[in-house]
Amino acid sequence: MTEELFRDDATLACCEATVLAVEADGGIVLDRTVFYPQGGGQAGDAGELLTAEGRRVAIADTRKHPEQPGVIVHRPAEGADLSALLPGQRVMASIDLVRRQAHRRFHSATHLLCALVPQPVDGCSITAGYARLDFHMTEPLDKDALNAGLARLVAEAHPVRTRWIAEAELDANPQLVRSMSVQPPRGQGRVRLVEIDGVDLQPCGGTHVANTAEIGPVIVTKIEKKSARTRRVVLGFAEPAAGRG
């Protein structure tokens, strides 16, 4: 299994790691990583691997291994030279901080949106350019009211914390799960919770800010009726977003 350093500290920008494998399709497996793999609606991290000889391998995306639970695969950019990477080799793994910070801000903003719209979520996407939540509901939503609520919760500077609970505790409190489409990862005996102090508490494995003030100016850019029972809310930054999703 890959040691997931980002789970307990989303601010880590780099780490030393050992190459465990370079797979036939080019996927790179490390013993530990700061790269978040696509999952829970959040896009994977990008960045680079740097060898002791100074050779750089650009990483375009990060995914969970399709056949090995708990293993993370770093996807190299098209045309990347992988000849410098051998099993047992030490590398420095560094993420694209601009992309990661956008993911952190948007992901925490979607949790604020969950607090403002207390309805089940049946779809989610978090990228560096936008975020969206699909709510299972029939009532219309007011964009101005949501924007006012988001601005208030950001300005109130609520601390954001993570903690772990036993899977049995989650089973005893099923109301904590807001998503209908993405279930909390199981199998390790514990589940990670993200708590926005006094605002929201739900299972989540993604990367978040440490305080809602760090989200900055975020706004609802669009509300769509996707079906008779689905309302989609799209979020964007008030300032131009950097990086790509």
C-alpha positions in Angstrom: 0.0 0.0 0.0 1.1 3.6 -0.6 1.5 5.7 2.5 -0.9 8.7 2.0 0.8 11.7 3.5 -1.9 14.1 2.2 -4.6 12.5 4.4 -3.2 14.1 7.6 -1.5 17.2 6.1 -2.9 18.8 2.9 -0.3 21.5 3.0 2.6 19.1 2.3 4.2 20.1 -1.0 6.8 17.4 -1.4 8.3 14.3 0.1 11.1 11.9 -0.5 9.9 8.5 -1.7 11.1 5.2 -3.2 10.0 3.9 -6.6 8.4 0.6 -6.1 7.4 0.0 -9.7 7.1 1.5 -13.2 4.2 -0.4 -14.8 3.9 -1.4 -18.4 1.6 1.4 -19.2 3.9 4.0 -17.6 2.2 4.3 -14.2 4.6 5.0 -11.4 4.1 3.5 -7.9 5.9 5.0 -4.9 6.1 3.8 -1.3 4.7 7.1 -0.1 3.3 10.2 -1.7 1.9 13.7 -1.3 -0.1 13.3 -4.5 -3.9 13.0 -4.0 -5.4 10.4 -6.4 -8.7 11.2 -8.2 -11.6 10.1 -6.0 -14.6 11.4 -4.1 -15.3 13.8 -6.9 -11.9 15.5 -6.5 -9.4 15.6 -9.4 -6.0 14.0 -8.9 -2.8 16.0 -8.3 -0.2 16.9 -10.9 3.5 17.8 -10.3 6.8 16.1 -10.9 9.3 13.6 -9.6 13.0 14.6 -9.3 15.8 12.0 -9.2 19.0 12.4 -7.3 20.7 13.0 -10.7 18.5 16.0 -11.4 16.2 14.4 -14.0 12.6 15.4 -13.8 9.5 13.4 -14.7 6.3 15.4 -15.1 3.2 13.9 -13.5 0.0 14.8 -15.3 -2.5 13.0 -13.0 -2.8 10.7 -10.1 -5.2 7.7 -9.8 -6.0 4.8 -7.5 -4.6 1.5 -8.8 -7.4 -0.3 -10.7 -6.5 -3.7 -9.3 -4.5 -3.1 -6.1 -6.5 -1.5 -3.3 -4.5 1.1 -1.4 -1.9 1.6 -4.1 -1.6 5.0 -5.8 -0.4 5.4 -9.4 1.3 8.5 -10.7 0.5 9.1 -14.3 3.4 10.7 -16.3 2.8 13.4 -18.8 2.7 12.4 -22.4 6.2 11.9 -23.8 7.8 11.8 -20.4 11.2 10.0 -20.3 10.8 7.2 -17.7 14.2 5.6 -18.3 15.6 7.4 -15.2 13.1 5.6 -12.9 14.0 2.2 -11.5 12.6 0.2 -8.6 14.4 1.1 -5.4 15.4 4.5 -6.6 14.8 7.5 -4.3 13.0 10.5 -5.8 11.6 13.8 -4.6 7.8 14.0 -5.3 6.4 17.5 -5.6 2.9 18.6 -6.3 1.6 21.5 -8.3 0.7 23.8 -5.4 -1.5 26.1 -7.4 -3.7 23.2 -8.6 -3.7 21.7 -5.1 -4.7 25.0 -3.4 -7.6 25.4 -5.9 -8.8 21.9 -5.1 -8.6 22.6 -1.3 -10.5 25.9 -1.6 -13.2 24.4 -3.8 -13.6 21.2 -1.8 -14.1 23.1 1.5 -16.5 25.4 -0.3 -18.7 22.4 -1.4 -19.0 21.4 2.2 -20.2 24.9 3.0 -22.7 24.5 0.2 -23.9 21.3 1.8 -24.6 23.2 5.0 -26.6 25.8 3.1 -28.5 23.2 1.1 -29.4 20.4 3.5 -30.3 17.9 0.8 -28.7 14.6 -0.3 -25.9 14.9 -2.9 -26.0 12.7 -5.9 -23.1 14.0 -7.9 -19.9 16.0 -7.3 -16.9 17.3 -9.3 -14.0 19.3 -7.9 -11.3 20.7 -10.2 -8.9 23.6 -10.3 -11.3 25.6 -12.4 -14.7 25.0 -10.9 -16.7 22.8 -8.5 -20.2 21.4 -8.8 -22.7 19.6 -6.6 -25.8 17.9 -7.7 -28.5 18.0 -5.0 -31.4 15.4 -4.9 -34.3 17.8 -4.6 -37.2 19.4 -6.4 -37.4 22.9 -4.9 -35.7 25.8 -6.7 -32.5 27.4 -5.3 -31.8 31.1 -5.0 -28.4 32.1 -6.3 -28.2 35.4 -4.4 -29.1 33.7 -1.1 -26.5 31.0 -1.6 -23.8 33.6 -2.5 -24.7 35.6 0.6 -24.5 32.4 2.7 -21.1 31.4 1.3 -19.7 34.9 1.8 -20.9 34.8 5.4 -19.4 31.4 6.2 -16.1 32.3 4.6 -15.9 35.6 6.5 -16.7 33.9 9.8 -13.4 32.0 9.6 -14.6 28.6 10.9 -11.7 26.2 11.7 -11.6 23.0 9.5 -10.4 19.8 11.1 -10.1 16.2 10.2 -10.4 13.2 12.5 -10.9 9.5 12.3 -13.7 7.3 13.6 -14.3 3.5 13.5 -16.4 2.2 10.7 -18.8 0.8 13.4 -19.3 4.4 14.6 -20.2 5.6 11.1 -22.7 2.6 10.8 -24.3 3.8 14.0 -24.6 7.4 12.6 -25.6 7.0 8.9 -26.9 10.6 8.7 -23.3 11.7 8.5 -23.1 10.5 4.9 -24.4 13.2 2.6 -23.5 11.7 -0.7 -25.7 9.2 -2.5 -23.2 8.6 -5.3 -19.8 8.4 -3.4 -19.5 6.3 -0.3 -16.7 6.7 2.2 -13.8 4.4 1.6 -13.9 1.4 3.8 -11.8 -1.7 4.6 -9.2 -0.3 7.0 -11.5 -0.2 10.0 -11.7 3.6 10.2 -13.3 6.5 8.3 -12.0 10.0 8.0 -14.3 12.9 8.9 -14.0 16.5 7.9 -15.5 19.0 10.4 -16.1 22.6 9.7 -16.6 23.9 13.2 -20.2 24.7 13.9 -21.1 24.3 10.2 -20.7 20.8 8.7 -19.5 17.3 9.6 -19.3 14.5 7.1 -17.0 11.6 5.9 -14.5 12.8 3.3 -11.0 11.8 2.1 -10.3 14.9 0.1 -7.9 17.8 0.7 -9.2 20.9 2.5 -8.2 24.3 3.8 -7.5 24.8 7.6 -10.0 27.6 8.0 -12.9 28.8 5.9 -11.3 32.2 5.5 -8.7 30.5 3.3 -11.4 29.7 0.7 -11.5 33.4 -0.3 -14.1 34.8 -2.6 -16.1 31.9 -4.1 -19.5 32.4 -5.9 -22.3 30.4 -7.4 -21.9 30.8 -11.1 -24.8 28.7 -12.3 -27.8 26.8 -11.0 -29.3 24.2 -13.3 -32.3 21.9 -13.2 -30.7 18.6 -14.4 -33.7 16.5 -13.9 -37.1 16.5 -12.1 -35.3 15.7 -8.9 -31.8 17.1 -9.4 -30.5 20.7 -9.0 -26.9 21.4 -10.0 -25.0 24.2 -8.4 -21.7 25.3 -10.0 -19.1 27.2 -8.0 -16.3 29.4 -9.3 -13.7 31.8 -7.8 -14.5 35.5 -7.9 -10.9 36.0 -9.1 -9.6 34.1 -12.2 -8.8 30.5 -11.3 -5.3 29.3 -12.0 -4.3 25.8 -13.1 -6.4 23.2 -14.8 -8.9 20.6 -13.5 
